[in-house]
């Protein structure tokens, strides 16, 4: 493309590759800042996408149902993103009604405040019940009902992409499979037990200090967790 210059040239400047890259980065940042973001004054849409999570604890015969509704930001663009907007907790058990309602209102307010809300997961999961926690299905220890609510929120944030899922790599999976095979063979007279259900852990497994699941087995003087792969000797 040829451009005809009809005015007198008073000066010129050659843009270096570094300056060009800086300008492009600045343009991208300005585009991000122009995206729709959550803030306190954002009006609630008529329709919100929601997900419901069931919590059943040995502390009550009635389950808790946690519903998290999301607002969709930048709908129809490449930057489309679901963001938690409000939370509701429902149960037939009225023993915890007062603090559950208060908790849902506070969490919903944090959701609508905007910014980074992922910090709330660790804050909730760090709450301990002075009467002691409980083991949920699968052998995972929950220090409190609040902590399990925090875990449900964490699951939701991973589902919508606000948090990254921390999966085991191929090496860890192979190590866990080998340790499980060795343990089963030792317990069954040299024969590997192939009838165990997927996800089940040995009944005599110990509580893992890292993932809080009863999945740590003792092999050759070292505890290895069959759930997260954490290993500790001595």
C-alpha positions as CSV (number, residue, x, y, z in Angstrom):
1,X,0.0,0.0,0.0
2,X,1.4,3.4,-1.1
3,X,0.8,6.5,1.0
4,X,1.2,9.9,-0.6
5,X,2.6,12.5,1.8
6,X,1.3,15.9,0.8
7,X,2.6,17.9,3.8
8,X,6.1,18.9,4.7
9,X,8.0,16.3,6.9
10,X,9.1,18.0,10.1
11,X,10.5,15.0,11.8
12,X,10.4,11.2,12.0
13,X,11.0,8.3,14.4
14,X,11.7,4.6,13.9
15,X,9.8,2.5,16.3
16,X,11.9,-0.4,17.6
17,X,10.6,-3.9,18.1
18,X,10.7,-3.4,21.9
19,X,8.5,-0.2,21.7
20,X,6.1,-1.9,19.3
21,X,5.7,-4.8,21.7
22,X,5.1,-2.4,24.6
23,X,2.4,-0.6,22.6
24,X,0.7,-3.9,21.8
25,X,0.8,-4.9,25.5
26,X,-0.7,-1.6,26.5
27,X,-3.5,-2.0,23.9
28,X,-4.3,-5.5,25.3
29,X,-4.3,-4.1,28.9
30,X,-6.7,-1.3,27.8
31,X,-8.9,-3.8,26.2
32,X,-9.0,-5.9,29.4
33,X,-9.9,-2.9,31.4
34,X,-12.8,-2.2,29.1
35,X,-14.3,-5.6,29.7
36,X,-17.4,-5.9,31.9
37,X,-16.5,-6.6,35.5
38,X,-18.4,-7.3,38.7
39,X,-19.0,-4.4,41.0
40,X,-21.3,-3.4,43.8
41,X,-23.7,-1.4,41.7
42,X,-24.2,-4.1,39.0
43,X,-27.9,-4.7,38.5
44,X,-29.0,-8.3,39.0
45,X,-30.2,-9.9,35.7
46,X,-33.5,-11.5,35.4
47,X,-31.8,-14.9,34.6
48,X,-28.8,-16.4,36.3
49,X,-27.1,-19.7,35.7
50,X,-26.9,-21.9,38.8
51,X,-25.4,-25.1,40.2
52,X,-26.6,-27.0,43.3
53,X,-24.3,-29.1,45.5
54,X,-25.5,-31.6,48.1
55,X,-23.8,-31.9,51.5
56,X,-24.7,-34.8,53.8
57,X,-22.9,-34.9,57.1
58,X,-23.1,-37.5,60.0
59,X,-24.0,-34.5,62.2
60,X,-27.6,-34.3,60.8
61,X,-30.1,-36.6,59.2
62,X,-31.0,-33.9,56.7
63,X,-28.7,-32.8,53.9
64,X,-27.7,-29.3,53.0
65,X,-28.2,-28.0,49.4
66,X,-25.9,-25.2,48.3
67,X,-27.0,-23.3,45.2
68,X,-24.5,-20.9,43.6
69,X,-25.8,-18.6,40.9
70,X,-23.4,-17.1,38.3
71,X,-23.6,-13.9,36.3
72,X,-22.2,-14.2,32.7
73,X,-19.7,-11.5,31.9
74,X,-18.9,-10.4,28.3
75,X,-21.6,-12.6,26.9
76,X,-20.9,-13.7,23.3
77,X,-17.3,-12.6,23.2
78,X,-14.0,-14.5,23.5
79,X,-13.7,-13.1,27.1
80,X,-17.0,-14.7,28.2
81,X,-16.7,-15.7,31.9
82,X,-19.0,-17.0,34.6
83,X,-18.7,-15.3,38.0
84,X,-20.4,-16.2,41.2
85,X,-23.1,-13.7,42.1
86,X,-25.1,-15.1,45.0
87,X,-25.3,-18.2,47.1
88,X,-28.3,-20.0,48.9
89,X,-28.2,-22.8,51.4
90,X,-31.3,-24.8,52.1
91,X,-32.0,-27.6,54.5
92,X,-34.8,-29.2,56.6
93,X,-32.5,-29.0,59.6
94,X,-33.2,-25.6,61.3
95,X,-30.5,-26.0,63.9
96,X,-28.0,-23.9,61.9
97,X,-30.6,-21.6,60.3
98,X,-29.4,-18.3,61.9
99,X,-25.7,-18.5,61.1
100,X,-26.3,-20.2,57.7
101,X,-28.4,-17.2,56.5
102,X,-25.8,-14.8,57.8
103,X,-23.0,-16.7,56.1
104,X,-24.9,-16.8,52.7
105,X,-25.5,-13.0,52.9
106,X,-21.8,-12.3,53.6
107,X,-20.5,-14.6,50.9
108,X,-23.0,-13.2,48.4
109,X,-21.8,-9.7,49.3
110,X,-18.2,-10.7,48.6
111,X,-19.2,-12.2,45.3
112,X,-20.8,-9.0,44.2
113,X,-17.9,-6.8,45.5
114,X,-15.8,-7.9,42.6
115,X,-12.1,-8.5,42.4
116,X,-10.4,-11.7,43.5
117,X,-12.8,-13.8,45.5
118,X,-10.9,-17.1,45.5
119,X,-9.3,-16.2,48.8
120,X,-12.6,-17.0,50.5
121,X,-12.3,-20.7,49.8
122,X,-9.2,-21.1,52.0
123,X,-10.7,-18.9,54.7
124,X,-13.8,-21.2,55.0
125,X,-11.8,-24.4,54.7
126,X,-9.7,-23.3,57.6
127,X,-12.6,-23.1,60.1
128,X,-12.5,-25.9,62.7
129,X,-15.4,-27.1,64.8
130,X,-14.4,-27.1,68.6
131,X,-16.5,-30.3,68.9
132,X,-14.4,-32.1,66.3
133,X,-14.9,-32.7,62.6
134,X,-16.2,-35.7,60.7
135,X,-15.3,-38.0,57.8
136,X,-17.3,-37.6,54.6
137,X,-18.0,-40.3,52.1
138,X,-14.7,-41.4,50.6
139,X,-12.8,-41.0,53.8
140,X,-12.0,-37.3,53.6
141,X,-11.9,-35.5,56.9
142,X,-13.9,-32.3,57.2
143,X,-12.9,-30.1,60.2
144,X,-16.3,-28.4,60.2
145,X,-19.5,-27.9,58.3
146,X,-18.3,-24.4,57.2
147,X,-15.2,-26.1,55.8
148,X,-17.3,-28.4,53.6
149,X,-19.3,-25.4,52.4
150,X,-16.0,-23.8,51.4
151,X,-15.1,-27.0,49.6
152,X,-18.3,-26.9,47.6
153,X,-17.6,-23.3,46.6
154,X,-14.1,-24.4,45.6
155,X,-15.6,-27.2,43.4
156,X,-17.8,-24.6,41.8
157,X,-15.0,-22.2,41.1
158,X,-12.9,-24.9,39.5
159,X,-15.9,-25.8,37.4
160,X,-16.4,-22.3,36.0
161,X,-12.6,-21.7,35.6
162,X,-11.9,-19.3,38.4
163,X,-9.6,-21.9,40.0
164,X,-7.3,-24.4,38.4
165,X,-7.8,-28.1,39.2
166,X,-4.8,-29.6,40.8
167,X,-4.6,-33.1,39.2
168,X,-1.9,-35.7,39.7
169,X,0.8,-35.9,36.9
170,X,1.6,-39.1,35.2
171,X,4.6,-39.9,37.5
172,X,2.5,-39.5,40.6
173,X,-0.3,-41.6,39.3
174,X,2.2,-44.4,38.4
175,X,3.8,-44.2,41.9
176,X,0.5,-44.4,43.6
177,X,-0.5,-47.4,41.4
178,X,2.8,-49.2,42.2
179,X,2.4,-48.6,46.0
180,X,-1.2,-49.8,46.0
181,X,-0.2,-53.0,44.1
182,X,2.7,-53.7,46.5
183,X,0.4,-53.0,49.6
184,X,-2.4,-55.2,48.3
185,X,0.1,-58.0,47.4
186,X,1.6,-57.9,50.9
187,X,-1.8,-58.0,52.5
188,X,-3.0,-60.9,50.3
189,X,-0.1,-63.3,50.5
190,X,1.7,-62.1,47.4
191,X,-1.4,-61.8,45.3
192,X,-2.7,-58.4,44.1
193,X,-6.3,-57.6,45.0
194,X,-8.1,-56.6,41.8
195,X,-11.6,-56.6,43.3
196,X,-11.3,-53.3,45.1
197,X,-13.6,-50.6,43.8
198,X,-12.1,-47.6,42.1
199,X,-11.4,-44.8,44.6
200,X,-11.6,-47.1,47.6
201,X,-8.7,-47.1,50.1
202,X,-7.5,-49.8,52.5
203,X,-9.6,-49.9,55.7
204,X,-6.5,-49.6,57.8
205,X,-5.2,-46.5,56.0
206,X,-4.2,-43.5,58.0
207,X,-5.3,-39.9,57.7
208,X,-3.1,-37.9,55.2
209,X,-1.9,-34.6,56.7
210,X,-1.9,-33.0,53.3
211,X,-5.2,-33.8,51.7
212,X,-7.1,-34.9,54.9
213,X,-8.2,-38.3,53.3
214,X,-7.8,-41.6,55.1
215,X,-5.5,-43.0,52.3
216,X,-2.0,-43.0,53.8
217,X,-0.4,-46.5,53.9
218,X,2.8,-47.6,55.6
219,X,5.3,-49.3,53.2
220,X,9.0,-49.8,54.0
221,X,8.8,-47.4,57.0
222,X,7.3,-44.6,54.9
223,X,3.7,-43.3,54.7
224,X,2.4,-42.8,51.1
225,X,-1.0,-41.3,50.4
226,X,-2.9,-43.2,47.7
227,X,-5.0,-40.1,47.1
228,X,-2.6,-37.2,46.6
229,X,0.8,-39.0,46.4
230,X,2.3,-37.2,49.4
231,X,5.1,-39.3,51.0
232,X,6.7,-39.0,54.5
233,X,9.3,-41.2,56.1
234,X,10.2,-41.6,59.7
